[in-house]
Amino acid sequence: MKQIIVNEFGGPEKLISQDVPMPSVGEGQILIKVEASGVNFSDAMQRRNQYVFPVSLPYLPGWEVAGTVTEIGKGVENISVGDRVLAMLPNGGGYAQYAVTASYLAAVIPPTISSQESVALQVQGLTAYLMLKDGAKLQPGQTILIHAAAGGVGTLQVQIAKQMGAGKIIATASNAEKLAIAKSLGADELINYTESDWVQKVKDATGGKGVDIIVDSVGGETLRNSLNCLAPFGRLISFGNPTGESTSIEAFNLVNNNLSLLGFGLASYFEKPDLMQEAYQYLFSQTASGKLKVHIGQTFPLAEASEAHRQMENRKTTGKTVLIS
């Protein structure tokens, strides 16, 4: 079968397609014929050896796949051969024609949802839902600022925050086209975070009070400045830093207004399968009913994984980027 492998750290050209033996299933595992693989910024950071979880060479990129189960291992009860599933791969290997993972990390996809749509509900969907529900603990009526609102996570968070009853959703993005996407999904206020006065615009949009919750995947200077946008008792959740820029924040700056600075990482939820299954069911039901719209921004053949990474890192993508096997 074909599999994308990284033999040395570096740019997108380091994603190499190779012929490798078919994987075999162990106890509690399933073998999936991959139809769609999700591309995430964390994949690019791993490729550059800049991710929070270091990887050893050679390594196999790709955390998420959707496809049809062709074989199950001993002890598997929740999945059957022939099921179409969405699955996480904590050890990578998703950029491939076949992939193996533990059955408890998979969920059967409803027939009305395509494999490409379901992949957009995996890393991005789980992140968007669990961050708002379990991390931020968003309550009805609260004001939320969503950075990079036209991205894979952002497009879903705008909609989920609306469904959870957010009082006002302020969306930021880097250009007018991306802001228009956020508006179409339900954002109330639109702000370009590349402009120098964006913090003041956030304050103006809240009558000077600031926002209750901020979710940030931009990092760097944007993260530091976001603290100035929080209302008393506000919470800022960081879950990305694509530039790799070091971010230093003085802890005492949180004291006067009782602010909270939190981190979010999806990998820790692999140890909480009940919460993940709850998230899957929410995402599936909302998508099947049409209440949650999945934005597939671009697709690439598996062999063009390097081009998918190149466009993503050059900010040429919106929504979810998908590899087609």
C-alpha positions, 0 to 999 in steps of 0.5 A, a space after each residue: 500500500 501507499 503511505 506518506 513517510 517523513 525520513 528527515 525533518 524539514 519543509 513540505 517536500 519531506 513528505 515522501 510517498 512509499 510502498 509499505 506492507 499492509 498493517 496487521 491488527 492486534 487485539 482490540 484493533 481494527 483495520 481501516 481502508 482509508 477514504 479520507 485523511 485529515 490534515 492539521 497544523 500539528 502535522 506540519 509542526 511535527 514535520 518540522 520537529 516543532 510540536 509539543 510532542 516530539 517524534 522520532 524519525 522515521 515517522 508516519 504523519 496523520 492523526 485521523 482517518 475515515 473509511 471502511 473497516 476491513 478486519 477486526 482483532 480479537 475482542 472488538 465488539 463495538 465495530 464490525 467489518 464493513 462499518 464506515 468509521 471515523 477514527 483517531 490514530 494517536 501514533 500517527 499513520 493516517 496519511 495512508 491507504 490503510 490504517 490500524 487503530 484501537 476500536 475504542 478510538 473509532 465511531 461509526 459514521 451515520 449514513 447521511 454524513 460523507 467520509 470527508 465531512 466526518 474527518 472535519 468532525 474529528 480533530 477539529 470537531 472534537 477540539 471545538 466541542 470539548 474546548 467549549 464544553 469541558 475546557 471553557 465551560 461556556 454558559 448561555 449569555 457569555 461573550 466569546 472571542 474566537 481567533 482564526 474563526 475561518 479555520 477548521 476549528 474556528 468554523 465549527 466553534 462559531 456554530 457550536 458557541 451559537 448553539 450553546 447560547 453564547 450572548 455575542 460571538 466575536 470572530 477574528 481572521 486575517 482577511 475579509 474573505 475569511 471574515 465573510 466565512 465566519 459571518 455566514 456561520 453566525 458570528 456577530 462581530 468581525 475583526 481583522 486581527 492583523 490590524 494594530 487596533 484589533 484589541 480596541 475594536 474588541 473592547 468597543 464591541 463589548 461596550 468596554 467590558 471585554 469578553 468572557 472567553 477567548 479561544 486562541 490558536 494563533 499564539 505569539 503576540 496575538 495571545 499576549 494581547 488577548 489578555 487585554 480583551 478579557 472581562 473580569 473573571 474571563 478565561 483565555 484558552 490557548 491551543 495552538 502556536 503555528 509560528 513557534 514564537 515563544 510567548 511569555 506572560 507575567 502571571 501577576 497580570 492575571 491577578 487583579 481581574 481574576 483572569 484564567 489562562 488555560 491550555 487545551 490539548 486533544 491528545 489527553 482526551 484519548 484517555 477519556 473515551 466516554 467524553 470523546 464518544 459524547 462529543 462524537 454523538 453531538 457532532 454527528 447528530 448536529 451535522 446530520 440534522 443540518 444544524 452544524 455545517 462542515 466547511 471542507 475548504 480543499 482536498 488533495 490526492 494522498 500523493 500531494 500531501 506536500 502541496 496540502 502542507 505548503 498551502 496550509 502553512 502559507 495561509 492559503 486554506 480555509 476550513 478543513 483540508 483533506 487527503 483523498 486515498 
